[in-house]
Amino acid sequence: MRPTSTSPDASWRGHDRGSREYRRILVALLGAGVATFAQLYSPQGVLPLLAGDLDIDPARASLSISAATTGLALSVLPWSVLADRVGRVSAMRLALVSATVFGLVMPWCPWFEALVVVRVLEGVALGGIPGVAVTYLSEEVSARSAAVAAGTYVSGTTVGGLLGRLVAAPVADVAGWRVGTFAVAVLAAVATAVFFVVTPPPQGFRPRRSSVGTTLQAVRRHLRDRHLVALYAQGLLLMGGFVAVYNYLTFRLEAPPFLVPVGAASLLFLAYLAGTVSSRVAAGLVARLGRRAVLLASTGVMVAGTLVTLADSLVVVIGLVVLTAGFFGAHSVASGWSGTAARGDRSQSTSLYTLFYYGGSSIFGYLGGLAWSALGWGGLVTMVVALCCAAALWAALGIREVLPRSG
């Protein structure tokens, strides 16, 4: 009898790399990554058009991003509890369908307040993917293939983030931001259908009687560990600065002396590919230099890139590439460390990192707009550099190189 999610095989070791089911899992998670991150950040590329159409300032327009990331941050832990009970695949299917429905509705909201509410709900739905996908991989893929599979999933999230921005902005230049973001939602619907069709039946899932109470106990225990809190702070502060730059750079490039159309400015999001490279480079350097050294060096690279964006020429593109490489190098170290450093309940620790990560996106993504409106690009750069310096100081003083591991 073939094992199912309700009758798991105790001897199950996972699908090996190269098997048909392994390839299906990778394609399915590629679809999930595209559907999730294309929708999450699709308004970022069209913020100037959205702000102009709805007659709102840049900081308020950025709430279309912050609302979704706030919803995602708040829902990660509840989704992990649900997935423990109903299964990873069932939870991800529910998340993708719900998010896609909200994504299709969002562009046609008649006023901004309604749009923000829908984006919060969309973010809550999307929280079911990053909070569950890696756990699903650990159950369905053999241990020796898990690292490669996880890397492929991360690549899918990068592709999704890029597509969301690169599809929305050019379409919006021609037909308006509503049509542009709707096109991304249609793309997400197709990616969701791919997930439904190709995902193989789960074989490694074992239902757990986790509860909100036991989850909160694990959360409290992690938050009393100053070393883990310092790692969570890296996600909060560095992601906050990173998103602030990306949120408002299109506003700067649209204005003199650049005068770059929104569609053309969206090509700047190709700088995201620098993060695909730097995250792998950072992982390789950890073995030689240690996690903390690579984390601090990556943060320094992020600061250098941020300062280069002060230029009044298209040298800002180089700064954006450097900033992106530094951010993803730091993020790849801190996110992985947040799981291995925990004394048990590692999934709750990684969920907490995700919560802080998207919390930083929500908070500082909005505050960056206030800095930009009040003090211009120099004010925003000052805020981002201050966040990076605070993160580096916290890492230097608050994180031990050899953190306790569960035994």
Stockholm file with secondary structure:
# STOCKHOLM 1.0

chainA/1-407         MRPTSTSPDASWRGHDRGSREYRRILVALLGAGVATFAQLYSPQGVLPLLAGDLDIDPARASLSISAATTGLALSVLPWSVLADRVGRVSAMRLALVSATVFGLVMPWCPWFEALVVVRVLEGVALGGIPGVAVTYLSEEVSARSAAVAAGTYVSGTTVGGLLGRLVAAPVADVAGWRVGTFAVAVLAAVATAVFFVVTPPPQGFRPRRSSVGTTLQAVRRHLRDRHLVALYAQGLLLMGGFVAVYNYLTFRLEAPPFLVPVGAASLLFLAYLAGTVSSRVAAGLVARLGRRAVLLASTGVMVAGTLVTLADSLVVVIGLVVLTAGFFGAHSVASGWSGTAARGDRSQSTSLYTLFYYGGSSIFGYLGGLAWSALGWGGLVTMVVALCCAAALWAALGIREVLPRSG
#=GR chainA/1-407 SS CCCBTTBCCTTCCCBCTTSHHHHHHHHHHHHHHHHHHHHHHGGGGGHHHHHHHHTCCHHHHTHHHHHHHHHHHHHHHHHHHHHHHHCHHHHHHHHHHHHHHHHHHGGGCSSHHHHHHHHHHHHHHHTTTTTTHHHHHHHHBCHHHHHHHHHHHHHHHHHHHHHHHHHHHHHHHHHCHHHHHHHHHHHHHHHHHHHHHHCCCCCSCCCCCCCHHHHHHHHHHHHTCHHHHHHHHHHHHHHHHHHHHHHHHHHHHHSTTTCCCHHHHGGGGGGHHHHHHHHHHHHHHHHHHCHHHHHHHHHHHHHHHHHHTTSSSTTHHHHHHHHHHHHHHHHHHHHHHHHHTSSSCHHHHHHHHHHHHHHHHHHHHHHHHHHHHHHHHHHHHHHHHHHHHHHHHHHHHHCCSSCCCCC
#=GC SS_cons         CCCBTTBCCTTCCCBCTTSHHHHHHHHHHHHHHHHHHHHHHGGGGGHHHHHHHHTCCHHHHTHHHHHHHHHHHHHHHHHHHHHHHHCHHHHHHHHHHHHHHHHHHGGGCSSHHHHHHHHHHHHHHHTTTTTTHHHHHHHHBCHHHHHHHHHHHHHHHHHHHHHHHHHHHHHHHHHCHHHHHHHHHHHHHHHHHHHHHHCCCCCSCCCCCCCHHHHHHHHHHHHTCHHHHHHHHHHHHHHHHHHHHHHHHHHHHHSTTTCCCHHHHGGGGGGHHHHHHHHHHHHHHHHHHCHHHHHHHHHHHHHHHHHHTTSSSTTHHHHHHHHHHHHHHHHHHHHHHHHHTSSSCHHHHHHHHHHHHHHHHHHHHHHHHHHHHHHHHHHHHHHHHHHHHHHHHHHHHHCCSSCCCCC
//
